[in-house]
């Protein structure tokens, strides 16, 4: 009953946001149709390779994290697990469906739950760092927080802030872990170890991989904009996509619908573009990355079936990290 109620609430929120948005911006259905009919199909078809390439690169990064735990995992299995769990993540709040990767790697290897979950969290830290970097940079740029400066200046400034935050945060964790009361808490040690996995010397290759993955993601998103006859600069695409991606993480609506469109209408408006253009881009981007990616993920789910009940059980096991006792490693 609770699941059904949550679904009803999310659908209601999605419809409310979309109806309010279309009413507020005086959405022109005819103009929207004209934009879609004028799409450059060739560029749109090229963008379909994006989800495969980007997730393929990320699955390689995940394999490196698993390897650092002393476990070998095949490239095909890692890619299949990544695609399958990404498909599940699309329709779950905050993309928690990606916890399915826990089951995949534990089913094929001897890795412990603790270590497997750590690879998932560390993997997401890489992603959130990139999105947070460019998302915050973009917001500071659009609001001209420190004046009307080129976006690259804001990006460099935020990068420095992130590096400092990492350094200060890890130092803080090291200090508090010296206290026995804190050291007894597995969740604190888990957070520390998860962050250490992304700042160690072994992480350099993974950071390069992350940068490549996101610049591919931004590049393929750029192709969709070109398909709509838009000519933004690359840094504009980076800012728009990062802020949009962050907005869809908030579990307010179904698959990010409503929040994604509202965010894009606001951002496209900054460049003097119509709401019809923003919604057209949202629809095409969702189709190329989420719908198409979800269909590929579904194929892998059928080829590599797992129990949804097992995924639920694994998600419940996460709460064991909050118990004040030694974690099983």
PAFI-154712 format. One record per residue (C-alpha): residue number from 1; x, y, z. Coordinates in Angstrom, 2 decimals. Each point is the difference from the previous one (the first is absolute). Layout:
REM PAFI-154712
ATOM    k     east    north       up
ATOM  NUM        X        Y        Z
...
***
This chain:
REM PAFI-154712
ATOM    k     east    north       up
ATOM    1     0.00     0.00     0.00
ATOM    2     2.85     2.31     0.84
ATOM    3     1.64    -0.59    -3.38
ATOM    4    -3.27     0.71    -1.81
ATOM    5    -0.53     3.16     2.02
ATOM    6     3.52     1.23    -0.80
ATOM    7    -0.61    -0.68    -3.69
ATOM    8    -3.28     1.93     0.05
ATOM    9     1.68     2.93     1.76
ATOM   10     2.85     0.08    -2.52
ATOM   11    -2.39    -0.12    -2.96
ATOM   12    -2.05     2.80     1.54
ATOM   13     3.11     2.12     0.61
ATOM   14     1.20    -0.64    -3.56
ATOM   15    -3.31     1.04    -1.54
ATOM   16    -0.27     3.04     2.27
ATOM   17     3.48     1.24    -0.95
ATOM   18    -0.59    -0.55    -3.72
ATOM   19    -3.47     1.60    -0.03
ATOM   20     1.22     3.01     2.00
ATOM   21     3.08     0.32    -2.21
ATOM   22    -1.91    -0.13    -3.30
ATOM   23    -2.59     2.45     1.33
ATOM   24     2.60     2.40     1.37
ATOM   25     2.14     0.17    -3.15
ATOM   26    -3.04    -0.01    -2.34
ATOM   27     1.23    -3.08    -1.83
ATOM   28    -0.67     0.03    -3.76
ATOM   29    -0.85    -3.52    -1.18
ATOM   30     0.22     0.93    -3.68
ATOM   31     3.45     1.53     0.45
ATOM   32     1.07    -3.09     1.92
ATOM   33    -1.13    -2.21    -2.89
ATOM   34     1.82     2.18    -2.55
ATOM   35     3.24    -0.30     1.98
ATOM   36    -0.23    -3.80     0.17
ATOM   37    -0.74    -0.24    -3.73
ATOM   38     3.12     2.06    -0.79
ATOM   39     2.37    -2.25     1.99
ATOM   40     3.20    -1.04    -1.80
ATOM   41    -0.49    -3.75     0.23
ATOM   42     3.64    -0.83    -0.77
ATOM   43     1.31     1.80     3.09
ATOM   44    -2.75    -1.50     2.13
ATOM   45     0.88    -3.53    -1.12
ATOM   46     3.68     0.63     0.81
ATOM   47    -1.01     0.99     3.54
ATOM   48    -1.44    -3.49     0.53
ATOM   49     3.55    -1.34     0.31
ATOM   50     0.49     2.28     3.00
ATOM   51    -1.58    -2.14     2.71
ATOM   52     1.92    -3.10    -1.12
ATOM   53     3.35     1.78    -0.11
ATOM   54    -0.46     1.96     3.22
ATOM   55    -1.23    -2.95     2.06
ATOM   56     2.64    -2.21    -1.59
ATOM   57     2.71     2.37     1.24
ATOM   58    -1.61     0.20     3.45
ATOM   59    -0.20    -3.79     0.22
ATOM   60     3.76    -0.11    -0.59
ATOM   61     0.47     2.44     2.88
ATOM   62    -2.17    -2.22     2.21
ATOM   63     2.12    -3.02    -0.95
ATOM   64     3.10     1.89     1.18
ATOM   65    -1.69     0.65     3.35
ATOM   66    -0.89    -3.68     0.28
ATOM   67     3.58    -0.92    -0.92
ATOM   68     1.29     2.20     2.80
ATOM   69    -1.97    -2.24     2.37
ATOM   70     2.07    -2.94    -1.23
ATOM   71    -2.77    -1.46    -2.17
ATOM   72    -0.08    -0.63    -3.75
ATOM   73    -3.20     0.67    -1.92
ATOM   74    -0.43    -0.46    -3.76
ATOM   75    -0.49     3.02    -2.27
ATOM   76    -3.17    -1.48    -1.53
ATOM   77    -1.56    -0.74     3.39
ATOM   78     0.89     3.47     1.29
ATOM   79    -1.52     1.68    -3.07
ATOM   80    -3.11    -2.17     0.15
ATOM   81    -0.44     0.69     3.72
ATOM   82     0.46     3.73    -0.58
ATOM   83    -2.53     0.13    -2.85
ATOM   84    -2.54    -2.16     1.83
ATOM   85     0.20     1.88     3.29
ATOM   86    -0.09     3.34    -1.81
ATOM   87    -3.30    -1.01    -1.57
ATOM   88    -1.40    -0.83     3.45
ATOM   89     1.46     3.23     1.37
ATOM   90    -1.99     2.09    -2.47
ATOM   91    -3.30    -0.90     1.66
ATOM   92     1.16     0.05     3.62
ATOM   93     0.34     3.03     2.33
ATOM   94     3.46     1.53    -0.11
ATOM   95     1.02    -2.89    -2.30
ATOM   96     0.33    -2.35     2.97
ATOM   97    -0.87    -2.83    -2.37
ATOM   98     3.68    -0.02    -0.91
ATOM   99     0.42    -2.04     3.18
ATOM  100    -0.70    -2.94    -2.33
ATOM  101     3.69     0.09    -0.89
ATOM  102     0.68    -1.26     3.51
ATOM  103    -1.74    -3.26    -0.76
ATOM  104     1.64    -0.42    -3.40
ATOM  105     3.56     0.29     1.26
ATOM  106    -0.65    -2.05     3.14
ATOM  107    -1.63    -2.74    -2.07
ATOM  108     3.07    -0.36    -2.23
ATOM  109     2.81     0.61     2.48
ATOM  110     0.99    -0.58     3.61
ATOM  111    -0.14     3.72     0.87
ATOM  112    -1.67     0.84     3.33
ATOM  113    -3.11     2.15     0.29
ATOM  114     2.02     2.71     1.74
ATOM  115     2.63     0.20    -2.75
ATOM  116    -2.55    -0.29    -2.81
ATOM  117    -2.13     2.81     1.39
ATOM  118     3.11     2.11     0.46
ATOM  119     0.76    -0.29    -3.73
ATOM  120    -3.53     1.20    -0.79
ATOM  121     0.30     3.02     2.32
ATOM  122     3.50     0.91    -1.20
ATOM  123    -1.23    -0.32    -3.59
ATOM  124    -2.79     2.49     0.75
ATOM  125     2.41     2.36     1.74
ATOM  126     1.85     0.39    -3.29
ATOM  127    -3.27     0.85    -1.76
ATOM  128    -1.30     2.40     2.63
ATOM  129     3.35     1.76     0.11
ATOM  130    -0.11     0.70    -3.74
ATOM  131    -3.65     1.07     0.03
ATOM  132     0.52     2.06     3.16
ATOM  133     3.07     1.67    -1.49
ATOM  134    -1.66     1.15    -3.21
ATOM  135    -3.47     0.37     1.51
ATOM  136     1.19     2.43     2.68
ATOM  137     2.24     1.76    -2.51
ATOM  138    -2.98     0.43    -2.32
ATOM  139    -2.27     1.41     2.70
ATOM  140     2.67     2.50     1.09
ATOM  141     0.50     0.94    -3.64
ATOM  142    -3.70     0.50    -0.78
ATOM  143    -0.60     2.04     3.15
ATOM  144     3.24     1.95    -0.61
ATOM  145     0.79    -0.55     3.67
ATOM  146     3.50     1.45    -0.26
ATOM  147    -0.56     2.13    -3.07
ATOM  148    -0.38    -0.59    -3.72
ATOM  149     2.98    -2.27    -0.59
ATOM  150     0.51    -2.84    -2.52
ATOM  151    -1.38    -3.34     1.11
ATOM  152     3.45    -1.59    -0.02
ATOM  153     1.10     2.36     2.79
ATOM  154    -2.89    -1.11     2.18
ATOM  155     0.86    -3.64    -0.78
ATOM  156     3.60     0.44     1.08
ATOM  157    -1.08     1.74     3.20
ATOM  158    -2.48    -2.74     0.92
ATOM  159     2.59    -2.67    -0.80
ATOM  160     2.30     1.57     2.58
ATOM  161    -2.86     0.04     2.51
ATOM  162    -0.73    -3.70    -0.61
ATOM  163     3.66    -0.98     0.41
ATOM  164     0.15     1.91     3.28
ATOM  165    -3.29    -1.56     1.17
ATOM  166     1.31    -3.49    -0.71
ATOM  167     3.20     0.68     1.90
ATOM  168    -1.78     1.58     2.97
ATOM  169    -2.74    -2.65     0.08
ATOM  170     2.42    -2.92     0.04
ATOM  171     2.15     1.65     2.65
ATOM  172    -3.13     0.48     2.11
ATOM  173    -0.93    -3.68    -0.36
ATOM  174     3.53    -1.05     0.97
ATOM  175    -0.21     2.12     3.16
ATOM  176    -3.42    -1.21     1.16
ATOM  177     0.86    -3.64    -0.71
ATOM  178     2.64     0.23     2.73
ATOM  179    -2.83     0.03     2.53
ATOM  180    -1.14    -3.48     1.01
ATOM  181    -3.66     0.99     0.08
ATOM  182     0.18     1.12    -3.62
ATOM  183     2.27    -2.81    -1.13
ATOM  184    -2.66    -2.47     1.15
ATOM  185    -2.37     1.34    -2.64
ATOM  186     0.43    -1.93    -3.26
ATOM  187    -1.71     2.75    -2.00
ATOM  188     2.71     2.55     0.87
ATOM  189     2.79    -2.38    -0.96
ATOM  190    -1.95    -0.92    -3.12
ATOM  191    -0.28     3.63    -1.10
ATOM  192     3.70     0.53     0.66
ATOM  193     1.02    -3.08    -1.98
ATOM  194    -2.36     0.88    -2.86
ATOM  195     1.56     3.44    -0.36
ATOM  196     3.52    -1.36     0.36
ATOM  197    -0.71    -2.25    -2.98
ATOM  198    -0.41     3.08    -2.20
ATOM  199     3.01     1.97     1.26
ATOM  200     2.67    -2.71     0.16
ATOM  201     2.80    -0.27    -2.55
ATOM  202    -1.90    -2.85    -1.65
ATOM  203    -2.90     2.36    -0.65
ATOM  204     1.82     2.12    -2.61
ATOM  205    -1.04    -2.28    -2.86
ATOM  206    -3.57     0.03     1.29
ATOM  207    -0.08     3.81     0.07
ATOM  208     1.26     0.11    -3.58
ATOM  209    -2.65    -2.56    -0.92
ATOM  210    -2.68     2.09     1.73
ATOM  211     1.03     3.16    -1.85
ATOM  212    -0.07    -1.85    -3.33
ATOM  213    -3.42    -1.49     0.78
ATOM  214    -1.54     3.36     0.83
ATOM  215     1.54     1.85    -2.88
ATOM  216    -1.47    -2.70    -2.24
ATOM  217    -3.36     0.45     1.74
ATOM  218     0.12     3.75    -0.54
ATOM  219     1.14    -0.53    -3.59
ATOM  220    -2.86    -2.32    -0.90
ATOM  221    -2.44     2.39     1.71
ATOM  222     1.50     2.73    -2.18
ATOM  223    -0.91    -2.09    -3.07
ATOM  224    -3.64     0.07     1.08
ATOM  225     0.16     3.78     0.26
ATOM  226     1.52     0.17    -3.48
ATOM  227    -2.84    -2.25    -1.20
ATOM  228    -2.34     2.76     1.23
ATOM  229     1.96     2.61    -2.01
ATOM  230     1.58     1.45     3.14
ATOM  231     3.61     1.20     0.12
ATOM  232     1.02     0.25     3.67
ATOM  233     3.60     0.07     1.16
ATOM  234     1.33    -3.16     1.60
ATOM  235     0.22     1.60     3.46
ATOM  236    -3.67     1.01    -0.31
ATOM  237    -0.92    -3.64    -0.66
ATOM  238     2.10    -1.12     2.97
ATOM  239    -1.76     2.40     2.37
ATOM  240    -3.50    -0.76    -1.30
ATOM  241     0.40    -3.78     0.10
ATOM  242     1.62    -0.03     3.45
ATOM  243    -2.73     2.12     1.59
ATOM  244    -2.71    -2.01    -1.78
ATOM  245     1.52    -3.30     1.14
ATOM  246     0.17     1.18     3.60
ATOM  247    -3.64     1.13    -0.09
ATOM  248    -1.21    -3.44    -1.13
ATOM  249     1.74    -1.72     2.92
ATOM  250    -2.51     1.59     2.37
ATOM  251    -2.71    -2.70     0.41
ATOM  252    -3.00     2.28    -0.51
ATOM  253    -1.48    -1.38    -3.20
ATOM  254    -0.10    -3.03    -2.29
ATOM  255     3.31    -0.47    -1.87
ATOM  256     0.80     3.68     0.53
ATOM  257    -2.91     1.23    -2.14
ATOM  258    -1.08     3.50     0.94
ATOM  259     3.15     0.94     1.92
ATOM  260     2.09    -0.65    -3.13
ATOM  261    -2.28     2.10    -2.23
ATOM  262    -0.29     2.84     2.54
ATOM  263     3.78     0.14     0.39
ATOM  264     0.59     0.04    -3.76
ATOM  265    -2.65     2.67    -0.64
ATOM  266     1.76     2.21     2.55
ATOM  267     3.48    -0.66    -1.38
ATOM  268    -0.96     0.29    -3.67
ATOM  269    -1.78     3.25     0.84
ATOM  270     3.35     1.42     1.09
ATOM  271     1.10    -0.31    -3.64
ATOM  272    -3.24     1.43    -1.34
ATOM  273    -1.30    -3.39    -1.17
ATOM  274    -3.68    -0.90     0.12
ATOM  275    -1.62    -2.42     2.40
ATOM  276    -1.03    -2.10    -3.00
ATOM  277     3.68    -0.43    -0.90
ATOM  278     0.84    -0.92     3.60
ATOM  279    -2.76    -2.63     0.17
ATOM  280     1.00    -1.38    -3.42
ATOM  281     3.58    -0.43     1.21
ATOM  282    -1.24    -1.64     3.20
ATOM  283    -2.08    -2.50    -1.95
ATOM  284     2.79    -0.86    -2.44
ATOM  285     2.61    -0.26     2.74
ATOM  286    -2.24    -2.25     2.09
ATOM  287    -0.61    -2.20    -3.04
ATOM  288     3.70    -0.24    -0.94
ATOM  289     1.46    -0.56     3.46
ATOM  290    -2.72    -1.29     2.30
ATOM  291    -2.59    -1.74    -2.20
ATOM  292     2.53    -1.47    -2.45
ATOM  293     2.43    -0.79     2.81
ATOM  294    -2.83    -1.56     1.99
ATOM  295    -0.93    -2.27    -2.91
ATOM  296     3.60    -1.18    -0.33
ATOM  297     0.11    -0.49     3.76
ATOM  298    -3.19    -2.06    -0.20
ATOM  299     1.67    -2.30    -2.52
ATOM  300     2.89    -0.56     2.39
ATOM  301    -2.49    -0.52     2.84
ATOM  302    -1.60    -2.79    -2.03
ATOM  303     3.39    -1.47    -0.92
ATOM  304     1.27     0.31     3.57
ATOM  305    -3.16    -0.36     2.12
ATOM  306     0.15     0.65     3.71
ATOM  307    -2.56    -0.13     2.76
ATOM  308    -1.63     3.32     0.84
ATOM  309    -0.53    -1.39     3.47
ATOM  310     3.77    -0.47     0.31
ATOM  311     0.51     3.62    -1.03
ATOM  312    -2.45     1.06     2.71
ATOM  313     1.79    -2.18     2.56
ATOM  314     3.35     1.53    -0.94
ATOM  315    -1.44     3.50     0.37
ATOM  316    -1.19    -0.91     3.51
ATOM  317     3.45    -1.32     0.89
ATOM  318     1.35     3.51    -0.47
ATOM  319    -1.59     0.99     3.31
ATOM  320     2.37    -2.40     1.77
ATOM  321     2.67     2.64    -0.56
ATOM  322    -1.78     2.23     2.50
ATOM  323     0.24    -2.51     2.82
ATOM  324     2.78     0.74     2.54
ATOM  325     1.92    -3.21    -0.57
ATOM  326     2.87    -1.24    -2.12
ATOM  327    -0.89    -0.41    -3.66
ATOM  328     0.50    -3.31    -1.75
ATOM  329     2.72     0.32    -2.59
***
